[in-house]
Amino acid sequence: MNTETISQKNGHKLNGFTHEDIGDDHLFTSLETPMKANAFDMSNNEKKNRISILFSEIMDVLGLDLTDDSLKGTPDRVAKMYVEEIFSGLDPENKPKVALFDNKYQYNQMLVEKNITFYSNCEHHFVPIIGKAHIAYKSSGKVIGLSKLNRIVQYYAKRPQVQERLTNQIANELKTVLETEDVAVIIDAKHLCVSSRGVKDDTSATVTTYYGGEFNTPEKISELQNYINN
């Protein structure tokens, strides 16, 4: 497929480059996860059936023997994994329900939840992103159950992602839920699209940050980093 065909297929160039020109280079085109308007017209069962058929075709093209006992159930397993597990964050029905509570302890300093392990997938190659998220907030008069912080991270991680978008989506959700701008998110992750293919660099990691409100000062950033690193 030549660059002209790709340009016609995608309908536009990005900063003057075709997608073939860009190749493996990193792209981050929107804060919202790109979704079709009719993304939820099909039921989950219909999606699993369709994905199973399509994945069977991929395996067949690769030359795999789908009659083998080890492989015959793979299309169904992959379909179930995609819909119910690793991409379940695409479905707003799976968004965690969050209840706020009065800050009766009158705790008015930063609260830090660190080392939240998450598994996501790179939207460019559909291979894993594995990392840890660190979250901090300062109460505006309300507090949130600690487990809900983890669940918010997992919800946005369980979709094809770009790390910058994941960081901002988590931060924006926390600001909305907690009714405060005083939110910080730090993500430290390894991208298998870098370590297992392409340049095959297994030692590098990617760090992205969001500092909002009172956290967006050198003093608070330093204090937060001290908590995270100790």
N, C-alpha and C positions, 0 to 999 in steps of 0.2 A: 504494500500500500504506500503510495507516494505522498509527499507533503501536501500536494494540492487536494488529493482525495480526503486526507485527514482534516484539512481546513474546512472542506465542504461538509464533511460529516459532523464536525463540532460547531460549525456555523460562525466561528470567529477565531481570531488569533489572540493570544495572551501576551500583552506588551510587545506585539509585533512578531512573536514566535509561534510556530506551529507546535502541536503536542509532540511531534517527532523531533523537532529541534530541542525541545525541553528534555525529552528522554526521561532519565531517572531523577532529574532535579526536583527539588522540593517545591510543592505548590500548596498555597493556603488561600482559597478563594472566597470564603465566606465564614461568618461567625456561626451561622446556623448550618446544621448538617444538611447537605443537598438532598432533598426528598421530592419525589413526584407528587403532584396534587392528588393522584389516585392511589397513593401508596398503600392504603388500607382497604381497598375495595375487595381484595381477596382475603379470605379467612386464613388463619394460621395453618390449618390443615391443608387448604388449597396450595398455600405457598410451599409447604413441605413436600407435597406431591409433585409440584412443578420443579422444585429444586432437585429432588431425587432423580427425576427424568433427565434433567439437564446435566447433572453431575455424572450420571451414567454415560452420557454421550462424551463427556470430557475423558473419563476413564477409558472408554472404548477407543477414542482417537489416540490416546497415549499408548494403546496396544495392550492394555491389561485385560486379563481373562475374567470376565464378570461371572463366569460359572464356577470359579474357584470358591471353595467354602469360606476362605478368609476374606474374599473381596465382595461376595454377592450382597452382603448387608451394608456395605460401605455407603452407597448413595443415600439410603434411608438414614443412616447414622449421621452423615454430614448434614443432611437437610434438617434433622431434628436439632443438631448442635447449632446450626446457623440461626434458626428461628427462635428456639427456646432458651439458648444459652448465650453464645458469644456476640450475637447481634440483637439480643432482646431489648437493648436500650433504644432501639429505633421506634419501638411501640410505646406511645405515651401512656397506654394503659398500665405499663410496668413502672411508671414514675413513682418513686417512694412517696407515701403519704406522710407528711410531716406535721407534728403538733408542737406548738410552742408553749412554754411554761413561764410563769412569772419568775423573775430572778430574785427569789426570796432569800437567797444567801447574801444578796447585795455584793456579789463578786464583780468588781468593775475593772479588772485587769484583763489582759489577753488570755484566751483559752486556746491551747495548741493541741491538736490531734495529729501526731506525726507517724510516719512509716505505715501509711495505709497502702497495702499492696493491691495493685490492680493489674489486670490483663486486658489489653485492647488489641485492635488490629489496624495496621496501616491501610488507609484507603487507597493507596497507590498500588500496592502489591498483594494486599490481603494476607499479610504475614504478621505475627504477633509484635506488639509493643508491650514490654514488661517493665513495670516501674513501681515507684512509691510516690504517694502524694502526701504533702504536709499542709494542713489547714489551720488557720487561726482566725478568731473573730473576737470582737469586744462587744459585750451585750449592750443592746439599746433599751434594756428593761425586760427582755425576754431571753430565754435560753432554749436550746434544742437538745434532745437526747443524743448522747455521743454516737450511738450506733447509726443514727440517721446521717451523720457526716460521712461515714463509710458508705452507706447506701447511695448517697448522692454521687459520690465518686464512681461507684460501680455502675450506676445507671448510665452516666455519660460515657464511661469507658467502654461499655458493651455495645459498640457500634463501630463501623469503619471510621477511623479518626485521623486527625492531624493534631500533634501535641499542643500547638498553640491554641487551636480551637477548644480542645479538651480543657485546658487551663482556664480559658475565659468562660466556657459554659458552666463549669463548676463554680467559678467566682460569681457569675451573674445569678445563678440559682441560689447561692448562699445569701447574696445581698437581698434578693427578693424575699426569701423565706424568713430571714432574720431581721428584715426591715432596718438594715444598717449598711452604710458604705464601708464600715470598719472590718474589712475582710481581707485575708491574704491566702494565696494558694501558691505552693511551690511543687513542681513535678520534676522528678529525676527519673529518666527512663532510658532503656536500651531498646533500639529498633532493630528487629531481625532483618528488615530490608537492607540495613547497612551491614550487620554482622554476619548474616548467613548467605548473602548474595551480593552482587554489585562489587563494591570496593572490599567487602569481606573484612571490615575492621571490627574486631571483637572486643576492643578495649575502650572505645569511645562511648559516651553517654550524652544525653541531651537534657538540659535543664531549662525550664520555662517558669516564669513567675508572674503573679498578679499581686500588686499591693494597692489596696484601696483605703480611702479615708485616712485615719490616724496611722495606718501602717505604712503610708507612703512618705516616710521621713527617714533620713539616714539612721537616726537613733533607734526607731522601732524596727527597721530592717535588721540592724545589727543585733538587737535584743532577740528577735525571732530566730535569726541564724544561730545564735548562741544556744537557744533551747533545742533546735533541731540537731545540731552537731554534737551535743553532749548526751 
